[in-house]
Amino acid sequence: MNDSSTTQDYGEAPLEVRDTNQYQAEYIRSFVAKWDELIDWDRRMSSEGEFFIEVLRKHGARKVLDAATGTGFHSVRLHHAGFEVSSVDGNPVMLAKAFENALDRNIILRTVQADWRWLNRDVHDLYDAVICLGNSFTHLHDENDRRKALAEFYATLRHDGVLILDQRNYDAILDQDVEPSHDYYYCGDSVRATPEYVDDSLARFRYEFAGGETYHLNMFPLRRNYVRRLLHEVGFQRVTTYGDFQQTYRDGEPDFFIHVAEKRYVEGGESE
Ligand SMILES: C[S@@+](CC[C@H](N)C(=O)[O-])C[C@H]1O[C@@H](n2cnc3c(N)ncnc32)[C@H](O)[C@@H]1O
C-alpha cells in the first residue's frame, strides 16, 4: 500500500493491473486531497437534486449505510436530510477525509473501515438501504468479488431493504467511444477525466487537474445489463435502472446508470 506518497504505483505495466485490491494504492493522500475538486459538491448537489433522497423516502428508508463513502458527499447530504447514516469505506485515507469534511459541517460521521467483500464481519447491523455511489462498484475487477460484495450488501439489508448502486455508462464507452461529460457526477471544471485505455476488462481513466497533477484509476467496465443480472442473481427481486436520474432514456445517452435493487419478494420473480 502506498497511502502517503504523491504518486500512484502501478508498477512496470499499468495496463496489466486489474486487481480488486488496487483501490488502496490508487486513493493516495494527494489524490484524495484533490477529490473534492473533481466532484465539486455544490454542482453535484444541484445536478442530482433530491433524486436519492426521494428514492430512499419512497422506499421508507430511514437507516442508510453509505458503503462507498469516499470524501463523504452523500453521507453528509443524507445526514442533513434527516437519515441515520453509517459511513463505510475500505480506504482509510478516504474515510479520514470524509470525517474531516463532515466535521467542517458540524457532523460527526459514524465511520467504519471495511472492505465490501467482508462487510458483515465489520458491520453488525441491519439497514433499510445501502448506497454504493459515484461509480464505486467498478473497482471490483473479479466476478467473484462482485458477487461477494453484492451478497454482503444484501445480507446487511432488512428483509424489504433497497440497494442503490450506480455506474458509468461503460456500454457507451466500449461500443461508441463516447467521452464522459461532467454534467452530473464528477462536475469539477478544473479537472479533466478521460478514458485513456479501454478493453473488455479494463477502463483506465486519467484525471488531470488544473495544476498539472495527474492521477489514474484502473476500473472494470461494467455493462448495464450485466450488473442488472448480477443483482437478480444474488437475490434482488426487482431492479429499476435510471439513466442520469431519469427512468426513460436512450441507451447511448446517459453518463451514469443508477440501479435501485429491491429485496422485497416479487411473486414469480421479475422478468428482465
Ligand atoms: C470513486 S470513489 C467514490 C466515492 C464517493 N461515493 C463519491 O461519489 O464521491 C470509490 C470509493 O469506493 C471505495 N472502495 C473501492 N473498492 C472498495 C472495496 N472493495 N471495499 C470498500 N470500499 C471500496 C474507495 O476507497 C473509494 O472511496
Ligand as a Chemical Component Dictionary entry (heavy atoms), coordinates in Angstrom:
data_LIG
# 
_chem_comp.id                   LIG 
_chem_comp.type                 NON-POLYMER 
_chem_comp.pdbx_formal_charge   0 
_chem_comp.three_letter_code    LIG 
# 
loop_
_chem_comp_atom.comp_id 
_chem_comp_atom.atom_id 
_chem_comp_atom.alt_atom_id 
_chem_comp_atom.type_symbol 
_chem_comp_atom.charge 
_chem_comp_atom.model_Cartn_x 
_chem_comp_atom.model_Cartn_y 
_chem_comp_atom.model_Cartn_z 
_chem_comp_atom.pdbx_ordinal 
LIG C1  C1  C 0  -14.971 6.513  -6.995 1  
LIG S1  S1  S 1  -14.866 6.675  -5.243 2  
LIG C2  C2  C 0  -16.484 7.307  -4.924 3  
LIG C3  C3  C 0  -16.645 7.935  -3.594 4  
LIG C4  C4  C 0  -17.974 8.624  -3.328 5  
LIG N1  N1  N 0  -19.079 7.675  -3.243 6  
LIG C5  C5  C 0  -18.269 9.677  -4.348 7  
LIG O1  O1  O 0  -19.239 9.521  -5.086 8  
LIG O2  O2  O -1 -17.562 10.680 -4.404 9  
LIG C6  C6  C 0  -14.912 4.965  -4.798 10 
LIG C7  C7  C 0  -14.815 4.685  -3.321 11 
LIG O3  O3  O 0  -15.042 3.288  -3.109 12 
LIG C8  C8  C 0  -14.085 2.789  -2.188 13 
LIG N2  N2  N 0  -13.865 1.361  -2.477 14 
LIG C9  C9  C 0  -13.405 0.824  -3.634 15 
LIG N3  N3  N 0  -13.343 -0.512 -3.537 16 
LIG C10 C10 C 0  -13.763 -0.840 -2.288 17 
LIG C11 C11 C 0  -13.929 -2.070 -1.580 18 
LIG N4  N4  N 0  -13.613 -3.250 -2.143 19 
LIG N5  N5  N 0  -14.397 -2.021 -0.320 20 
LIG C12 C12 C 0  -14.693 -0.836 0.273  21 
LIG N6  N6  N 0  -14.551 0.367  -0.335 22 
LIG C13 C13 C 0  -14.088 0.367  -1.610 23 
LIG C14 C14 C 0  -12.852 3.627  -2.434 24 
LIG O4  O4  O 0  -11.977 3.614  -1.344 25 
LIG C15 C15 C 0  -13.446 4.990  -2.727 26 
LIG O5  O5  O 0  -13.574 5.787  -1.585 27 
# 
loop_
_chem_comp_bond.comp_id 
_chem_comp_bond.atom_id_1 
_chem_comp_bond.atom_id_2 
_chem_comp_bond.value_order 
_chem_comp_bond.pdbx_ordinal 
LIG C1  S1  SING 1  
LIG S1  C2  SING 2  
LIG S1  C6  SING 3  
LIG C2  C3  SING 4  
LIG C3  C4  SING 5  
LIG C4  N1  SING 6  
LIG C4  C5  SING 7  
LIG C5  O1  DOUB 8  
LIG C5  O2  SING 9  
LIG C6  C7  SING 10 
LIG C7  O3  SING 11 
LIG C7  C15 SING 12 
LIG O3  C8  SING 13 
LIG C8  N2  SING 14 
LIG C8  C14 SING 15 
LIG N2  C9  SING 16 
LIG N2  C13 SING 17 
LIG C9  N3  DOUB 18 
LIG N3  C10 SING 19 
LIG C10 C11 SING 20 
LIG C10 C13 DOUB 21 
LIG C11 N4  SING 22 
LIG C11 N5  DOUB 23 
LIG N5  C12 SING 24 
LIG C12 N6  DOUB 25 
LIG N6  C13 SING 26 
LIG C14 O4  SING 27 
LIG C14 C15 SING 28 
LIG C15 O5  SING 29 
# 
